[in-house]
Amino acid sequence: MKSAFPRPHGSRLWWFEEGRCPLYLAPMAGFTDRIFREICKELGADVMVTEFVMANKFLDPRGERDAWEIVDFTPQQRPMGVQIFGGEPDKMAEAADRIADRLEPDFIDINYGCPAPKVVNNCAGSSLLREPALLQEIAEAVVRRVSGRLPVTAKIRIGWDRDSVNALEISRRLEAAGVEAIAIHGRTKMQGYSGEADWAVINEVAESVAVPVIGNGSVRSAADVARVMRGGRVRGLMIGRAALGNPWIFREIKQALATGEELPPPTMEERWSVMVRYCEELMEHRNRTRDDKINWMRSRLKSFAREFPGSKALRRDLETVETLDGLMAIRDRHLAASDSVPVAGA
Ligand SMILES: Cc1cc2nc3c(=O)[nH]c(=O)nc-3n(C[C@H](O)[C@H](O)[C@H](O)COP(=O)(O)O)c2cc1C
C-alpha cells in the first residue's frame, strides 16, 4: 500500500507508519494461543492480540495464574496487545495497570465485541454497545491509568443489531476517550459469526475518525482484500477464522497487497509439518511429555485441518486422536492418500 493516508499526529502505533497496512491476527479464544501466534507471525502476521481475559481475573488471587498464562507472549510476537473485558471502569483500569507493569505489551486492547451470553450478561463485551456512556467511561478510566506508558485500543462490532448500528457514535466516543486505534468487526452482536461483514459501515467510520481503523470480518483470501478495501480508508486488516486453517493467508495477502499477484498455496507436506510442529510446541509449552494425551488439542487440530483435501474424513479421525504418535499415523495416511498435491484455492 502506498502512503495515501495521513499519518496520525503523535501516534505511538508505529506499525501504521509509512502507509503500511498491518495485518492483525484476530484474537480467538481457545485458538490463538502463544504457539499459534508464533506460527502466524512467521508467516507474515504483523500485529497480535491475546485472547480476551476478564479484568477481574487479574485482580483475583485464585484466577490470576490462568489469566497470566493466557496473555503470555514472546518478544518475537511484538507488536503485541493484551485484550481485556469487563463492565467496571475501576477494575478494568486496575487490570490494565498490572498488565502494563508486568508485561509491558505494546498496547492494551478493550473488548467491546464479544457476543457470548456469559460476557453480555455481565454487562461487558458487545452489551456495552448499548450503553455508550459506560463504554466511554471504561475507555477513559483505562486510558487515564496507562496511557502514560502505552496506547489503549479497542475492538468493537458495528452495533447490537441491524436496527441499532452505531459504530460511528461508538468510535467517536472512543476517540474522545483517548483510544488510539479501533478494530471494527463488521457484524452486529445479533449476527454472531454468520452472514457477511458490512464493510460499508467499517469504511464509513474509517473516513470519519482520525485514529486508525482496522477492518475485520469475512476476509478469507487474498482476493477478498481488494473487494473489502475498495475505496475505503481502513488502515489495517484483521484476519480471524480464515487463519485457523490457513496461517499462510498472511503471506498471501501481503504478496497480493504488494504486487497484486497470487502466491502458490502451500503443499500438503508444508501444511502437515506446521500442524505437527504446532502440536509438539504447544505440548512442550504446557509442560506435557510426548506420551501425554492430546485430546485437549482436538478442536485446535480440527480447525487446522479444515482446509485440507478430504477434510471431512480427516476431521473425523482427529476427533478421536489421543497421542502424538496417533497424529503422525493420521498424517502419514492422509499424505499417502492426497499424494502431496497443492490445495486448490487455499
Ligand atoms: C472461536 C472464536 C473466539 C473468539 N475470541 C475472541 C476474543 O477473545 N476477543 C475478540 O475480540 N474477538 C474474538 N473473536 C472474534 C474474532 O476476533 C473476529 O472478530 C471474528 O471472528 C470475525 O472475523 P473473521 O470473519 O475474520 O473470522 C473470536 C472469534 C471466534 C470464532
The ligand as an SDF file (V2000), in Angstrom:
LIG
                    3D

 31 33  0  0  0  0  0  0  0  0999 V2000
  -13.6380  -19.1190   18.4230 C   0  0  0  0  0  0  0  0  0  0  0  0
  -13.5710  -17.6170   18.4190 C   0  0  0  0  0  0  0  0  0  0  0  0
  -13.0770  -16.9380   19.5140 C   0  0  0  0  0  0  0  0  0  0  0  0
  -13.0100  -15.5310   19.5220 C   0  0  0  0  0  0  0  0  0  0  0  0
  -12.4580  -14.8940   20.5950 N   0  0  0  0  0  0  0  0  0  0  0  0
  -12.3220  -13.5460   20.5670 C   0  0  0  0  0  0  0  0  0  0  0  0
  -11.6510  -12.8480   21.6240 C   0  0  0  0  0  0  0  0  0  0  0  0
  -11.1440  -13.4350   22.5940 O   0  0  0  0  0  0  0  0  0  0  0  0
  -11.5760  -11.4880   21.5290 N   0  0  0  0  0  0  0  0  0  0  0  0
  -12.1080  -10.7860   20.4680 C   0  0  0  0  0  0  0  0  0  0  0  0
  -12.0090   -9.5660   20.4270 O   0  0  0  0  0  0  0  0  0  0  0  0
  -12.7320  -11.4240   19.4640 N   0  0  0  0  0  0  0  0  0  0  0  0
  -12.8310  -12.7690   19.4760 C   0  0  0  0  0  0  0  0  0  0  0  0
  -13.4030  -13.4180   18.4080 N   0  0  0  0  0  0  0  0  0  0  0  0
  -13.8310  -12.6450   17.2270 C   0  0  0  0  0  0  0  0  0  0  0  0
  -12.7010  -12.5430   16.1760 C   0  0  0  0  0  0  0  0  0  0  0  0
  -11.6130  -11.8160   16.7000 O   0  0  0  0  0  0  0  0  0  0  0  0
  -13.1810  -11.8460   14.8910 C   0  0  0  0  0  0  0  0  0  0  0  0
  -13.6340  -10.5720   15.2300 O   0  0  0  0  0  0  0  0  0  0  0  0
  -14.3230  -12.6130   14.2020 C   0  0  0  0  0  0  0  0  0  0  0  0
  -14.0270  -13.9920   14.1090 O   0  0  0  0  0  0  0  0  0  0  0  0
  -14.6130  -12.0340   12.8070 C   0  0  0  0  0  0  0  0  0  0  0  0
  -13.5080  -12.1600   11.9670 O   0  0  0  0  0  0  0  0  0  0  0  0
  -13.4840  -13.3040   10.8040 P   0  0  0  0  0  0  0  0  0  0  0  0
  -14.7380  -13.1400    9.9810 O   0  0  0  0  0  0  0  0  0  0  0  0
  -12.2120  -12.9870   10.0390 O   0  0  0  0  0  0  0  0  0  0  0  0
  -13.4280  -14.6160   11.4970 O   0  0  0  0  0  0  0  0  0  0  0  0
  -13.4890  -14.8030   18.3970 C   0  0  0  0  0  0  0  0  0  0  0  0
  -13.9880  -15.4880   17.2990 C   0  0  0  0  0  0  0  0  0  0  0  0
  -14.0270  -16.8790   17.2850 C   0  0  0  0  0  0  0  0  0  0  0  0
  -14.5670  -17.5850   16.0550 C   0  0  0  0  0  0  0  0  0  0  0  0
  1  2  1  0
  2  3  1  0
  2 30  2  0
  3  4  2  0
  4  5  1  0
  4 28  1  0
  5  6  2  0
  6  7  1  0
  6 13  1  0
  7  8  2  0
  7  9  1  0
  9 10  1  0
 10 11  2  0
 10 12  1  0
 12 13  2  0
 13 14  1  0
 14 15  1  0
 14 28  1  0
 15 16  1  0
 16 17  1  0
 16 18  1  0
 18 19  1  0
 18 20  1  0
 20 21  1  0
 20 22  1  0
 22 23  1  0
 23 24  1  0
 24 25  2  0
 24 26  1  0
 24 27  1  0
 28 29  2  0
 29 30  1  0
 30 31  1  0
M  END
$$$$
